[in-house]
């Protein structure tokens, strides 16, 4: 499935907030699509043990301005933990940002956002959490509508094609159903966008090749291990870079297929 419900906003979305209108991306611009589920301040001396996944952190640099070891390791630690990014208040404790941090962020596609001195962190966090919680509420309501529609489709027809079409129309994008070996079972276009496009356009080897290329990235192995949905961007030579959301279909903890 090439896109689905957003359960979190992205770093790029948060940069549109009024409190961040003067911010600019210092490094890791290719990581602005990272999802954010929370925002927090990172100023504690033992910050490395406090880092959590999908959190966008704000810092003045107080905890690492005189700690070269932490400057060297902080970005890689944030990346390993799955943090969403780092907003750095420029000029209070560090001017400019250490080169080692900038280079690490570029190499890892980890976004560092510079904020002018004097911006109140509480304002940024308040506006950001309002956006995040509103999006999560909308996602929950949409997921409930999808669950209801899929249940009705399954009960009324039992057809994989009808289930795929129902889901494609609900999420507004192409949906693919694959078996546990990640082989194609069925698919459907979003009818509103592809109303004049025939299904044969993706039949045969083309879509199977997409699934094969996606599995080669190792992303599907991660889904199998974690048994939860994930999002990845994959470069296809003919189509460019595409974002895919893969959702395992689980029954009693066993993966029976994928959406």
N, C-alpha and C positions, 0 to 999 in steps of 0.2 A: 504494500500500500504506500503510495508515494507521498501522502500527507494525511494527517488525521487531526484529532482534537489537540489544541495546544493546552497542556495542563500547566504551563508556566509561560511567562513572557520571556523575551530574549534581551540580552544586554543592549542590543541596538534599539529596542523599544524603549527602554528606560532612559536612553540618551535624549529622548524627545521630551522628557519631563521639564517643567519650568525651572526646577532647582538645578538642573544639569545643562541649561542652555549655554553656559560658558565653558563647559567641559569639552575636551578634545581627546581623541584616541592617540596615545603616545606610542603604543606598540601593540602587536597582536590583532590588527584590524580584521584578519581572517577568522578570528574567534568571536566576533560580535554576534554570531548566531547562537551562541551558547544559551541554554535555558537557565532562568533564574527562578528559584522557588522561595528565596528569602534574602534579606539584606541585613548586614551586621557590621559592627565596628571591630577592627583588628588592631589592638594597641597593646595587648598583654605581652610581657617578656617571654611567656611560654606559648606564644601564639601558634607554634607549629602543631601542638597537640589539640588545639581548639578548632582547627579547620574542618569544615563539613562540606559535603557535596552540594552543588547547585546553589551556593550562597555567593552573592556579590558583596565583597568586603570593601569597607572604606577605612583608610588609614592616613595619618599625618606623617608616618615614618618614625614616630617617637621610639617605638620598640626596636628598630633596627638601624637607626641613623649612625650609631657608633659601634655596630656589630657587623664587621665584614663577612663573617661566616654566615650569618643569617641572610645578609644581602645576597650572597652567592647561592643559597639553597632555597630561599623562600618561594620563588616562582615555580621551581620544579616540585616543591612540596605541595603548593596549591594545585598544580596540574595533576599530580598523582592522586590527590584526594578528590578531584573532580569539582573543585571550586569554579564558579562561573566567571570571575574576573576580579580585578583590584582597581578601586578608585583611590587615587593618591592626591592628597592635598599638597600642592606645589608651594615650596618656599618656606614652610614653617620649620622643618627640621632638615630637609634635604633639598638642595638646589645645585645642580639638576639631579634627576633620578640616576642612580648608579648605572653605568654602562652595562655591567654584568646582568642586571635585572632586565634592562631593555632588550639585550641580545637574547636572553633566555626566553622572554615573552614572544619575541619574533619567531624564534625557532620552534616554539611549542604552540604557536597560534593562540597564545593566552593573552586576553585583552587587558591592557593597563590604560586606565582613563585618568588624565590629569585634570585636576580641579583647581581653580584659582584660590589663593589663600583667602580665608574669611568666610567661605561658604559654610553654612551651619549643617553639620552632618545630620542632625535630627530632622531638618526639613527634607533632605534628600531621602532619608529612610522612610519618613512618613508618606511622602508622595509615591515612592517606589512600592511600598507594601500595599498601599491603596490600589495601585494598578495590578499588582500580583494577586491580591485576594479577590478583586473583581473578576479577573480572568479565570481564576480557579473556580469561583462560583458559577460562572457561565459554562465552564467545561463540565462541571458536575451535572448541571441541568441538561446539557447536551448529551452526556453519556447516559442519563436516565431515559431520554427520548430514543436514543439509539438502541438501548437494551429492549425497550418496549417494542420498537418496530422490528427488530431482529427476531424476537420471540414470536411475534405475529406471523412473520414471513416463514419461519421454520415450521410453525404449526399448520399454516395454511397450505404450503406447497412442499416443504422438505427439500426443495431444489437448491443446490449450491449456487447455481446461476442467479436465482431470484434473491438469495441471501446477499450475494455479492453486489447485485444491482441496488438492492435496498440500502446497503451500507454506503455504496458509492454516492448515491443521491443525498444521503444524510450528511456525509462529511465533505461533499463537494470535491471529490477527486477520484482518481482511478483506484480500484481495490483489487487485490490479487489474493486468491486462496491457494495455499500450498499444503502438501501433505507433510508428514513428519520428516521425510528425507529432503524437503524443500523443493519438491517437484510440483509443477503447475497442476492444479485441479480445476480452477475456474477463475474468471476475472470479469470485471465490468467497468465501463467508463461512467463518469458523471454525465447523466443524460443531457443536462442543460448545456454543458460545454461541448459535448461530442454528439449532439443529436443527429448530425448528418454523417457521422463516421461509422463505418461498418466494423463489426467485431473482427472480421478477418484480418484487419490491419495488424493485430498483435498475435494472431494465431501462429502455431508452429514454432520454429526455432527462435524467433526474435525474443519473445518473452522468456522462454527457457534460458536464453543466453543472459538476459538481465538477472535472473535469479542466480545463475551460475557465477556471474561476475560479483554479485553481492555476497555470495557465500565465500568467495575467494578472499575477501577482505578480512575474514576472521570474525566479522561482526556476528554472524549467526551462531558461531561457537560460544560467544559471550552470552547471547540470548539463551542458548540451551543450558548453560551453566547457572545463570542467574534466574531463569524462568520468569522473566518480566519484560515488559515492552521496552524498546529502545529506539533511538533515532540516529541515523547516520547519513552522511553525504557521500555519494559515490560518483566517481567520474566515469561516464560512458563516452566512448570515442565519438559516437554518432549523435548523442543527445546532450553532451555537456554534463555538468555536475547536477545531480538530482538528489533531493532529500527524500529519504525513505523512513517510514515508521513501521517497525515489525512488531507484531503482537502475537505471542505464543498462545495457542488454544490449549488450555489445561483442564484435565479432568482427574481428580484425586492426585494431583501433583505430577501427573504424567503429560508430556507434550504430545498432542495428537495431530497438530498441524499448526499453520501460521496464517495470519492475516497481514 
